[in-house]
Amino acid sequence: MAPFTNRIRGGRFSFRGRDVTFTMNRPSAHMACHGLARERSWTLAHQDARTAVLRCIIEEPDYPWRFLIVQHISLTDNGFSIDLSIENRGEEPLPFGIGLHPWFPRDSDTEIALTVEGTYALDGLGLPVACLQPLPIGLSATAIHPSAIGQFDRLLAGWAPRSASIIWPSRGMGACISAEGHFRHAHLFVPRDRPVFCLEPVSHAPDVVNRPELGNDVAMTPLAPGETMSGVMGLAAFDLDITYRDRAASTRLSADPTCPAMIYSAGTGAIR
């Protein structure tokens, strides 16, 4: 997602005394969503047995952002990483944002473990309003069950450490997702009508460019011409064939030692 993530209401905002407008790709909802990078062609710049580099240049007359975006995709022994960077190729500074949007299967027993400061209440358009609140009743910051919370589409702010465990007990497997750089927050999307969910590493909150009251920590990043920003997401898979009895054992599930510990008992299907 680039040059912004999630939504900008009305395809407009003000930046340093200048009104910026652009065409919305979801006009029926009166929203611009996820930027243009995912809707344009990418060029394969490099490929070998374990890596690929993809590039996309967007310089369109009616679009305020002009940028180069690059994905470095690398295979690991048990997963992969994506290093996403964006460079302002315009003639003026503008706020930028980036994110990734991985989809995961949602079973009745799927569980997510991560640590966040909280989330935001939503207005009638489903956009965040200040101030930061604890997670809604029925959710735990360390044990989220996507199938039990219904429709959910919110930023999880203050993601620290920037890693999360996802487990699928009935599938006997799990995954650790980790983030670095400008991927400071996680956005959780659980649609009502599909057995999937998204846990998205992102740099900023939805429509924050029109909502400065949300705070600088979740703001977009101003980039001058030639400046860049970047983020890295890692995803590593593990199996659940062993009963893990202590934190030290559970952290060895993934190549990322900061992945939140989850002690899984394969015999009972319980998370303790």
QUIMOHU-V673287 format. One record per run of one state. SS is the DSSP state (hx for helix, st for strand, lp for the rest). FROM is the first residue (numbers start at 1). LEN is the number of residues. If there is no record, write none. Layout:
# QUIMOHU-V673287
ss: [SS | SS]
from: [FROM | FROM]
len: [LEN | LEN]
This chain:
# QUIMOHU-V673287
ss: [lp | st | lp | st | lp | st | lp | st | lp | st | hx | lp | st | lp | hx | lp | st | lp | st | lp | st | lp | st | lp | st | lp | st | lp | st | lp | st | lp | st | lp | st | lp | st | lp | hx | lp | st | lp | st | hx | lp | st | lp | st | lp | st | lp | hx | lp | hx | lp | hx | lp | st | lp | st | lp | hx | lp | st | lp | st | lp]
from: [1 | 2 | 4 | 7 | 10 | 12 | 16 | 18 | 22 | 26 | 27 | 30 | 31 | 34 | 37 | 40 | 43 | 48 | 51 | 59 | 67 | 76 | 79 | 89 | 94 | 100 | 103 | 106 | 111 | 114 | 118 | 123 | 128 | 134 | 140 | 141 | 143 | 145 | 146 | 149 | 152 | 158 | 163 | 169 | 172 | 173 | 182 | 185 | 191 | 196 | 203 | 208 | 211 | 212 | 215 | 216 | 219 | 221 | 224 | 228 | 240 | 247 | 254 | 264 | 266 | 270 | 272]
len: [1 | 2 | 3 | 3 | 2 | 4 | 2 | 4 | 4 | 1 | 3 | 1 | 3 | 3 | 3 | 3 | 5 | 3 | 8 | 8 | 9 | 3 | 10 | 5 | 6 | 3 | 3 | 5 | 3 | 4 | 5 | 5 | 6 | 6 | 1 | 2 | 2 | 1 | 3 | 3 | 6 | 5 | 6 | 3 | 1 | 9 | 3 | 6 | 5 | 7 | 5 | 3 | 1 | 3 | 1 | 3 | 2 | 3 | 4 | 12 | 7 | 7 | 10 | 2 | 4 | 2 | 1]
